[in-house]
Amino acid sequence: MNVLQWNRLSRDFKEERCILMLGPRMPGKLADGQWRSLVEELSIHLSQFLVDSGIAFDEQSKRELPYIAQQFLSIEGARRVDLEDISKDFLEQNTVEIPDIYHQLAQLPLHLIINTTPDDYMERALRERGKTCVSHYYNFQRDHHEVIEGDMITVEQPLVYNLFGTMAQPESLVLTDNNQLEFIRNVVKDDPRIPNEILGQFDHRKTYLFLGFNLENWQFRLLLDSLNLREENSTFSPKTPHYPVSPKTREFYAKRFSFYFVEQEMEAFTESLSAKIQPAAPQERVETQTVFIVSDGKDEPLQSELITWLRQMEHNREVELWYRLKFEVGTEDSDILDKIRESEVVLLLLSPDFLANDHLHQTKLRLALDLHERQEAKVFPILLRPSDWESSADLRRLSPLPSSRKPVTDASEWDSRDEAWQTIINEFKSRISR
């Protein structure tokens, strides 16, 4: 982006002329060697019901939720409410940890966010930021008469409008191919109508940020037309990782809706935007956080590598490191557990030996999980070696380092061990700074 575009975007934020649009291709995770969004993960989860029921479907379309959800309803005895219940359960179980990009977006001075994903990440991130977030939703099946006070939509009290429904009211979710057609038809016909308080926000002076959308979807073009996006608008669309946009599609959106395709990826663009529109905070004194490292004795060589990488943070007085070898020989277990209780951060170095260590499970791990539940400490597993840690319901609730879930020692996943540790340290710094 050139200087004029950055200046215009910064000004539009300050004047509350910017609307954020969130699409279904927001960050997901690596699974089976492939990057998948939350919606694609839900689609694959539903496809297993088709396999179990002997329903034939196009394997190449297994990640397309509208198609798979439509096929789900062809299972004998399947009801729409079954699809809703299964989808809601899956979403609740898989949206515990808020992805970093939502925390970045929550820092921006936004008054209106249009969400087309079935999660509540944005709402939770805004509330964690201390904002009084208001949430409403569109129900494509019926008019549910939500009262929206347009003059109360502000940067400190932003509105998240869930255009494709919300898992809080599963009947409103746009899940199947038929749902998508009905949604578009009803939006175009204004039956039910998107509230005037929302539609009134879309005018020729507004600037839009589009993150995570499938722009190849023809139905999306109809939706934008219904929302009155015009050539006079400024519209920015950074890259969605793993989802390239064809030249023909880029040309259409550039001409029809004045899209500017930013060459930065979403996370990098959001960081750049935040740096440009928010004044730098005054330098604050660094508060040292106590970090306790829990590991099995057989993983001490890898623990030593981690400590080496954390030394600079210790020199900067960002952290104070504690681990078993730092205690004098003969130190009582109770004293070690007391130190864990005093810690702001606990790192669990996961490996097959860690998982097989009954003493660790019954003492340090149990204490760390209790501290996490009571929000008295931040607890992060670090994936040292491949292991079956995800079969543990307790550990599965935690957000591991690295977020890609690639173990440090898996040479097939990293160019070097240094790359693995550098990635972990960068993510660790980001998480403990929040």
C-alpha positions as CSV (number, residue, x, y, z in Angstrom):
1,M,0.0,0.0,0.0
2,N,1.2,3.5,-0.8
3,V,1.4,6.4,1.7
4,L,-1.9,7.9,0.4
5,Q,-3.8,4.7,1.0
6,W,-2.4,4.3,4.5
7,N,-3.2,7.9,5.4
8,R,-6.7,7.5,4.1
9,L,-7.3,4.3,6.0
10,S,-5.9,5.8,9.2
11,R,-8.2,8.8,8.8
12,D,-11.2,6.6,8.1
13,F,-10.6,4.8,11.4
14,K,-10.3,8.0,13.3
15,E,-13.5,9.3,11.8
16,E,-15.3,5.9,12.5
17,R,-15.9,5.3,8.8
18,C,-14.4,1.8,8.7
19,I,-16.4,-1.4,8.8
20,L,-14.7,-4.8,9.4
21,M,-16.0,-7.8,7.5
22,L,-15.0,-11.3,8.8
23,G,-15.2,-14.3,6.5
24,P,-15.2,-18.1,7.0
25,R,-11.5,-18.4,6.0
26,M,-10.1,-16.7,9.0
27,P,-7.1,-18.5,10.6
28,G,-7.5,-22.2,11.3
29,K,-4.8,-24.8,12.0
30,L,-2.6,-27.4,10.4
31,A,-4.3,-30.9,10.4
32,D,-3.0,-33.9,8.6
33,G,-0.4,-31.7,6.9
34,Q,-3.1,-29.4,5.5
35,W,-4.2,-25.9,6.6
36,R,-7.9,-25.8,7.4
37,S,-10.3,-23.2,8.7
38,L,-12.7,-23.8,11.5
39,V,-15.6,-24.1,9.0
40,E,-13.6,-26.6,6.9
41,E,-12.9,-28.6,10.1
42,L,-16.6,-28.7,10.9
43,S,-17.3,-29.9,7.3
44,I,-14.9,-32.7,7.7
45,H,-16.4,-33.6,11.0
46,L,-19.9,-33.8,9.5
47,S,-18.5,-35.9,6.5
48,Q,-17.7,-38.7,8.9
49,F,-21.4,-39.1,9.6
50,L,-21.9,-39.6,5.9
51,V,-19.1,-42.2,5.8
52,D,-20.6,-44.0,8.8
53,S,-24.1,-44.0,7.2
54,G,-22.9,-45.2,3.8
55,I,-23.9,-42.0,2.0
56,A,-21.8,-41.4,-1.1
57,F,-20.4,-37.9,-1.6
58,D,-17.7,-36.1,-3.6
59,E,-14.5,-36.5,-1.6
60,Q,-13.0,-33.5,-3.3
61,S,-15.7,-31.4,-1.7
62,K,-15.3,-32.7,1.8
63,R,-14.1,-29.3,3.1
64,E,-17.1,-27.4,1.6
65,L,-19.5,-27.0,4.5
66,P,-22.7,-26.0,2.5
67,Y,-22.3,-29.2,0.3
68,I,-21.5,-31.6,3.2
69,A,-24.2,-30.1,5.5
70,Q,-26.8,-30.6,2.7
71,Q,-25.7,-34.2,2.2
72,F,-25.9,-34.7,5.9
73,L,-29.7,-34.1,5.7
74,S,-30.0,-37.0,3.3
75,I,-29.0,-39.5,6.1
76,E,-32.1,-41.5,7.0
77,G,-33.9,-39.9,9.9
78,A,-31.6,-36.9,10.0
79,R,-33.3,-33.6,11.0
80,R,-32.2,-30.0,10.7
81,V,-32.1,-29.9,14.5
82,D,-29.6,-32.8,14.5
83,L,-27.3,-30.8,12.1
84,E,-27.6,-27.8,14.4
85,D,-26.8,-29.7,17.6
86,I,-23.8,-31.5,16.1
87,S,-22.5,-28.2,14.7
88,K,-23.0,-26.3,17.9
89,D,-21.2,-29.0,20.0
90,F,-18.3,-29.1,17.6
91,L,-18.0,-25.3,17.6
92,E,-18.1,-25.0,21.4
93,Q,-15.4,-27.7,21.8
94,N,-13.1,-26.1,19.1
95,T,-13.3,-22.4,19.9
96,V,-11.9,-22.3,23.4
97,E,-8.7,-20.5,22.6
98,I,-9.1,-17.1,20.7
99,P,-6.7,-16.9,17.8
100,D,-4.1,-14.1,18.1
101,I,-5.5,-12.1,15.1
102,Y,-8.7,-11.4,16.9
103,H,-6.8,-9.9,19.8
104,Q,-5.1,-7.7,17.3
105,L,-8.3,-6.7,15.6
106,A,-9.9,-5.9,19.0
107,Q,-7.3,-3.2,19.6
108,L,-8.5,-1.3,16.5
109,P,-11.0,1.6,16.8
110,L,-13.9,-0.3,15.2
111,H,-17.6,0.5,15.8
112,L,-19.1,-2.2,13.5
113,I,-18.0,-5.7,12.7
114,I,-20.0,-7.9,10.3
115,N,-19.3,-11.5,11.1
116,T,-20.1,-14.3,8.7
117,T,-18.5,-17.1,10.7
118,P,-20.3,-19.4,13.2
119,D,-17.8,-18.5,16.1
120,D,-17.8,-15.8,18.7
121,Y,-14.1,-15.1,18.7
122,M,-14.5,-11.4,17.9
123,E,-17.1,-10.8,20.6
124,R,-14.9,-12.4,23.2
125,A,-11.7,-10.7,22.1
126,L,-13.5,-7.3,22.3
127,R,-14.7,-8.0,25.8
128,E,-11.3,-9.2,26.9
129,R,-10.1,-5.8,25.6
130,G,-12.4,-4.1,28.1
131,K,-15.0,-3.0,25.5
132,T,-18.7,-3.2,26.0
133,C,-19.5,-5.4,22.9
134,V,-23.0,-5.6,21.7
135,S,-24.0,-8.7,19.6
136,H,-27.0,-9.2,17.2
137,Y,-27.7,-11.6,14.5
138,Y,-29.7,-12.1,11.3
139,N,-32.1,-15.1,11.0
140,F,-32.6,-15.9,7.4
141,Q,-35.7,-18.0,8.3
142,R,-37.8,-15.5,10.1
143,D,-37.8,-11.9,11.5
144,H,-37.0,-12.1,15.2
145,H,-37.4,-8.3,15.9
146,E,-34.1,-7.4,17.4
147,V,-34.0,-3.9,18.7
148,I,-30.7,-2.2,17.7
149,E,-29.9,1.3,18.9
150,G,-27.9,2.8,16.1
151,D,-26.8,5.8,18.0
152,M,-25.3,3.6,20.7
153,I,-22.8,1.9,18.3
154,T,-19.4,3.4,19.2
155,V,-15.8,2.4,19.3
156,E,-16.0,1.7,23.0
157,Q,-19.3,-0.1,22.5
158,P,-18.9,-1.8,19.1
159,L,-21.6,-3.9,17.5
160,V,-20.8,-7.4,16.1
161,Y,-23.6,-8.3,13.7
162,N,-23.6,-12.1,12.9
163,L,-24.9,-12.0,9.4
164,F,-24.9,-15.8,8.9
165,G,-26.5,-16.5,12.2
166,T,-25.1,-17.4,15.6
167,M,-24.4,-20.6,17.4
168,A,-26.3,-19.1,20.4
169,Q,-29.4,-19.6,18.2
170,P,-28.5,-22.6,15.9
171,E,-31.6,-22.3,13.8
172,S,-30.3,-19.1,12.4
173,L,-27.0,-20.6,11.1
174,V,-26.5,-20.6,7.3
175,L,-25.2,-24.2,7.0
176,T,-26.4,-26.0,3.8
177,D,-26.4,-25.2,0.1
178,N,-30.2,-24.6,0.4
179,N,-29.6,-22.3,3.3
180,Q,-27.2,-20.2,1.3
181,L,-29.7,-19.8,-1.6
182,E,-32.5,-19.0,0.8
183,F,-30.3,-16.5,2.6
184,I,-29.4,-14.7,-0.6
185,R,-32.9,-14.7,-1.8
186,N,-34.3,-13.3,1.5
187,V,-31.7,-10.6,1.8
188,V,-32.3,-9.4,-1.8
189,K,-36.1,-9.5,-1.2
190,D,-35.7,-7.8,2.3
191,D,-37.8,-10.7,3.8
192,P,-36.7,-10.7,6.5
193,R,-34.9,-7.4,6.2
194,I,-31.5,-6.7,7.6
195,P,-32.2,-4.0,10.2
196,N,-32.0,-0.4,8.9
197,E,-29.6,0.4,11.8
198,I,-27.1,-2.0,10.0
199,L,-27.9,-1.2,6.4
200,G,-27.7,2.5,7.2
201,Q,-24.0,2.1,8.1
202,F,-23.2,1.1,4.5
203,D,-22.8,4.3,2.3
204,H,-20.5,5.7,-0.3
205,R,-18.2,7.3,2.3
206,K,-17.3,4.1,4.1
207,T,-14.1,2.1,4.0
208,Y,-14.3,-1.7,4.4
209,L,-11.8,-4.3,5.5
210,F,-12.5,-7.8,4.2
211,L,-10.7,-10.6,6.0
212,G,-10.9,-14.3,5.3
213,F,-13.5,-14.4,2.5
214,N,-13.9,-16.9,-0.4
215,L,-14.1,-14.3,-3.2
216,E,-14.6,-17.0,-5.8
217,N,-18.1,-17.7,-4.4
218,W,-20.6,-16.1,-6.7
219,Q,-23.2,-15.8,-4.0
220,F,-20.9,-13.4,-2.1
221,R,-21.1,-11.0,-5.0
222,L,-24.9,-10.8,-4.7
223,L,-24.5,-10.2,-1.0
224,L,-22.1,-7.2,-1.5
225,D,-24.5,-5.8,-4.0
226,S,-27.3,-6.0,-1.5
227,L,-25.1,-4.2,1.1
228,N,-24.8,-1.3,-1.4
229,L,-21.0,-1.5,-1.9
230,R,-20.2,0.8,-4.8
231,E,-17.2,2.0,-6.8
232,E,-17.0,5.1,-4.5
233,N,-16.1,3.0,-1.5
234,S,-12.6,2.1,-0.4
235,T,-12.3,-1.6,0.2
236,F,-9.1,-3.4,1.4
237,S,-8.6,-7.1,1.2
238,P,-5.2,-8.5,2.5
239,K,-4.1,-12.0,1.5
240,T,-5.8,-15.0,3.2
241,P,-3.0,-17.5,3.8
242,H,-3.3,-20.8,1.8
243,Y,-6.2,-19.4,-0.3
244,P,-5.1,-17.5,-3.5
245,V,-7.5,-15.4,-5.5
246,S,-7.6,-15.9,-9.3
247,P,-6.6,-12.9,-11.5
248,K,-10.1,-12.9,-13.1
249,T,-11.7,-12.6,-9.7
250,R,-9.3,-9.9,-8.6
251,E,-10.2,-7.9,-11.7
252,F,-13.9,-8.2,-11.1
253,Y,-13.8,-7.1,-7.5
254,A,-11.4,-4.2,-8.3
255,K,-13.8,-2.9,-11.0
256,R,-17.2,-3.6,-9.4
257,F,-16.5,-2.9,-5.8
258,S,-13.2,-0.9,-5.8
259,F,-11.3,-3.7,-4.0
260,Y,-7.7,-3.1,-3.3
261,F,-5.9,-6.4,-2.9
262,V,-3.2,-5.8,-0.2
263,E,-0.1,-8.0,-0.8
264,Q,0.5,-8.5,3.0
265,E,-1.1,-11.5,4.7
266,M,-3.9,-10.8,7.2
267,E,-1.8,-10.9,10.4
268,A,1.0,-8.8,9.0
269,F,-1.5,-6.3,7.6
270,T,-3.3,-6.0,10.9
271,E,-0.1,-5.4,12.8
272,S,0.9,-2.7,10.4
273,L,-2.5,-1.1,10.6
274,S,-2.4,-1.1,14.4
275,A,1.0,0.5,14.5
276,K,-0.1,3.3,12.1
277,I,-3.4,4.3,13.7
278,Q,-2.5,4.0,17.4
279,P,0.0,6.3,19.1
280,A,3.0,4.5,20.6
281,A,2.4,3.8,24.2
282,P,4.9,5.4,26.7
283,Q,7.8,3.1,27.7
284,E,6.7,1.2,30.8
285,R,8.9,-0.5,33.3
286,V,9.0,-4.2,32.5
287,E,7.4,-6.4,35.1
288,T,9.2,-9.7,35.6
289,Q,7.0,-12.8,35.2
290,T,7.9,-16.0,37.0
291,V,8.0,-18.9,34.6
292,F,8.1,-22.5,35.9
293,I,9.1,-25.2,33.5
294,V,7.7,-28.7,34.1
295,S,9.3,-31.6,32.3
296,D,10.2,-35.3,32.6
297,G,13.8,-36.0,33.5
298,K,14.4,-37.7,30.1
299,D,13.7,-34.4,28.4
300,E,16.4,-32.4,30.2
301,P,18.5,-31.9,27.1
302,L,15.6,-30.3,25.3
303,Q,14.7,-28.3,28.4
304,S,18.2,-27.0,28.3
305,E,17.8,-25.9,24.7
306,L,14.6,-24.0,25.7
307,I,16.3,-22.3,28.7
308,T,19.1,-21.2,26.4
309,W,16.5,-19.5,24.1
310,L,14.7,-17.9,27.1
311,R,18.0,-16.5,28.6
312,Q,17.7,-13.2,26.7
313,M,14.2,-12.6,28.1
314,E,15.7,-13.4,31.5
315,H,18.6,-10.9,30.9
316,N,15.9,-8.3,30.0
317,R,14.1,-9.1,33.2
318,E,11.0,-10.1,31.4
319,V,11.0,-13.5,33.0
320,E,12.5,-15.3,36.0
321,L,13.0,-19.0,35.1
322,W,12.4,-21.9,37.5
323,Y,12.7,-25.6,36.9
324,R,13.6,-28.8,38.9
325,L,17.4,-28.6,38.5
326,K,17.4,-25.0,40.0
327,F,16.4,-26.4,43.4
328,E,18.9,-27.7,45.9
329,V,19.2,-31.5,46.2
330,G,16.7,-32.7,48.8
331,T,14.2,-29.8,48.4
332,E,10.8,-31.0,49.5
333,D,8.1,-31.5,46.8
334,S,5.8,-29.1,48.7
335,D,8.4,-26.3,48.3
336,I,8.5,-26.9,44.5
337,L,4.7,-26.9,44.3
338,D,4.6,-23.6,46.3
339,K,6.9,-22.1,43.6
340,I,4.6,-23.2,40.9
341,R,1.7,-21.6,42.8
342,E,3.7,-18.3,42.9
343,S,4.4,-18.4,39.1
344,E,2.5,-16.3,36.5
345,V,3.3,-18.8,33.7
346,V,3.8,-22.6,33.7
347,L,5.3,-24.4,30.7
348,L,4.6,-28.1,30.2
349,L,7.2,-29.8,28.1
350,L,5.2,-32.5,26.4
351,S,6.6,-35.8,25.2
352,P,5.7,-39.5,25.6
353,D,7.8,-39.6,28.7
354,F,6.0,-36.7,30.2
355,L,2.6,-38.3,29.5
356,A,3.8,-41.6,31.0
357,N,5.1,-40.0,34.2
358,D,2.4,-40.7,36.9
359,H,4.1,-38.6,39.5
360,L,4.1,-35.5,37.2
361,H,0.4,-36.1,36.5
362,Q,-0.6,-36.3,40.2
363,T,1.4,-33.3,41.4
364,K,2.8,-30.6,39.1
365,L,0.5,-31.2,36.1
366,R,-2.7,-31.3,38.3
367,L,-1.6,-28.1,40.1
368,A,-0.9,-26.3,36.8
369,L,-4.3,-27.3,35.4
370,D,-6.0,-26.1,38.6
371,L,-4.2,-22.7,38.3
372,H,-5.3,-22.5,34.7
373,E,-8.9,-23.2,35.6
374,R,-8.8,-20.5,38.3
375,Q,-7.1,-18.1,35.9
376,E,-4.3,-17.7,38.4
377,A,-1.6,-18.6,35.9
378,K,-1.1,-18.9,32.1
379,V,-0.3,-22.5,31.2
380,F,1.1,-23.4,27.9
381,P,2.2,-26.9,26.7
382,I,5.3,-26.9,24.5
383,L,5.4,-29.8,22.0
384,L,8.9,-31.3,22.3
385,R,8.4,-34.7,20.7
386,P,5.4,-36.3,18.9
387,S,3.0,-37.7,21.5
388,D,-0.6,-38.5,22.1
389,W,-1.3,-35.4,24.2
390,E,-4.5,-34.5,22.4
391,S,-6.2,-37.6,23.8
392,S,-6.0,-36.0,27.2
393,A,-9.2,-33.9,27.7
394,D,-7.3,-31.7,30.2
395,L,-4.4,-30.9,27.9
396,R,-6.6,-30.5,24.9
397,R,-8.2,-27.4,26.5
398,L,-4.8,-25.7,26.5
399,S,-3.3,-23.8,23.6
400,P,0.1,-25.4,22.7
401,L,3.3,-23.8,21.5
402,P,3.9,-23.7,18.6
403,S,0.4,-22.9,17.5
404,S,1.0,-24.9,14.4
405,R,1.3,-28.0,16.7
406,K,4.5,-29.1,15.0
407,P,6.8,-30.8,17.7
408,V,10.2,-29.3,18.1
409,T,12.0,-32.5,17.2
410,D,10.0,-33.3,14.1
411,A,12.7,-32.7,11.4
412,S,10.2,-33.2,8.6
413,E,8.2,-30.1,9.8
414,W,11.1,-27.6,10.4
415,D,14.1,-26.5,8.3
416,S,16.1,-26.5,11.5
417,R,15.8,-26.9,15.3
418,D,16.6,-23.2,15.6
419,E,13.6,-22.3,13.5
420,A,11.3,-24.3,15.8
421,W,12.6,-22.6,18.9
422,Q,12.5,-19.1,17.4
423,T,8.9,-19.7,16.4
424,I,8.1,-20.8,20.0
425,I,9.9,-17.9,21.6
426,N,8.1,-15.4,19.3
427,E,4.7,-16.8,20.1
428,F,5.5,-17.1,23.8
429,K,6.4,-13.4,24.0
430,S,3.2,-12.5,22.3
431,R,1.0,-14.5,24.7
432,I,2.6,-13.4,28.0
433,S,2.4,-9.8,26.9
434,R,-1.4,-9.8,26.8
